[in-house]
Amino acid sequence: MDPRTTHRWSKYWILALGCFVLAALAGTAFRVGFTTGALPFELAFDNVRRAHSHLMFFSWVTPALMALMVSRLDRRLREGFGRPMEWVLGANLVLGLCSFLPFALDGYKTTGVLGVEMPLSIIFSTASMFAWYAFAWLYWKRTRALRRDTTLALWDVAVVALVVSSIGAWARGALMGMGVEDVFLTDGAVHFFLGLFSDGWLGIALLGLVHDHLGVEMRGKRGWLTWLIVAGLPITFLLGMRSAIVPHELRQMAALGGLMVGVGFVGHTVVLWRARRARSGLWRMVLVFLGLKGLAQMLFIVPAVAAWAETAGLRIMYLHVLFLGAVSLGLVESARRTWGNVRPRHSRWMQAAVVGLLVTMLPTTGLWPPQLLGAYRLWIAAVGSLLPIAAAVWILAAQPKLLSTRPRNARAQPTDEKTRRSPLDDHTHGASSHLAASSSESSGVVPHS
Ligand code: HEM
């Protein structure tokens, strides 16, 4: 792969990882504050939680995913994405970052700047959505002529889900503007955004990325698994809402949608698990978390299980199994194989750190007997939350060294190099996946359907 292309896109991933560290520090501050009873500078817990989740969404997972998608697509394109896409990735990062402080200080309320009160958090997060639209436009423009293999089909769905999810955010703003206080509508708009963004954009784009790396095609008979996710996606968000405010019939429809999405994710996971290339690196760990997410989604459609999960406080755990366990680990492994900017030992430490964080989160849920470890359990969760931060800082610290060891004659490499296989992408064929997958995967369990 042309090192110029490598650096062009990997730098956005590296900057996004910097935002991960900042957002995770806010998460740690939340955990420590929870233990001591107060946050520094009299910050409100709700605001810090919002600052954390927005920065993770807008400036870590979204630009990192986009950079990886673009970099892998570049290999298939005669004319790559180029500078306009760089602007889009930069805008995603900067706008998300700009909303961090206003969210931490004032949440959705106005922030005073030089004596003027402005809804800065809303302004910056709304502007982020325009950066998503720009990404969707460039993605469509550049890839529309390409043949749709499983990866591209999944990315098409993911990009549509990203754009459609923003309707929830617009609707929430419009309802606020019109003074509508109906909880079903206002909560519904928020959950519509969250559901489509997390399962639709993050979950499906990650599936596409893993398919691309493992070279697994799922056309024909197995294609229905993707259709199940697509069909169930628009209504599952209702399951995230408090059951008391969702009419019974709608909840039943949502349960059916949840079942479809859950089966789709678990089905994809099983197919990917059996691929020969899944045996190396972190892929199997990523698939364990994706599978767990799908299974939980299927179980949560049972009202008794959903009620138990609510009282046991499993929501945050469930979210982090998807966002940290599956998506963030997947982004690290994909970067390692696409650009080589993460060393194998770094990714193994990141895996251990993520597992460590999730295990130390257990004592904060109802799954842990409260008498066990007493007050220490909150401190354990606080310390555990530092583990992925340490692993990410280690990856960042290694970047100058990795960049300086790139071949000096990098600039002289021919541009058609980017259409060849990357040696970093061990046995992954990136561009040629749709052409060559059959021969290399046929010895594995998952050939083309
Ligand atoms: C080191 C990594 C992370 C740490 C230490 C961390 C910590 C936390 C904490 C302490 C909370 C609040 C828990 C509560 O309300 O009891 C939280 C909530 C949340 N986190 Fe994370 N988190 C991490 C990674 C991530 C990632 C990678 C994402 C998404 C990409 C994410 C998205 C969220 C969301 C959406 C919420 C819930 C927000 C809400 O309910 O308003 N987190 N996290």
Residues whose N, C-alpha, C, O or C-beta is under 5 A from the ligand:
A	BS01	HEM	A24 G27 T28 F30 R31 R49 S53 M56 F57 V61 I316 F323 L324 S328 S385 P388 I389
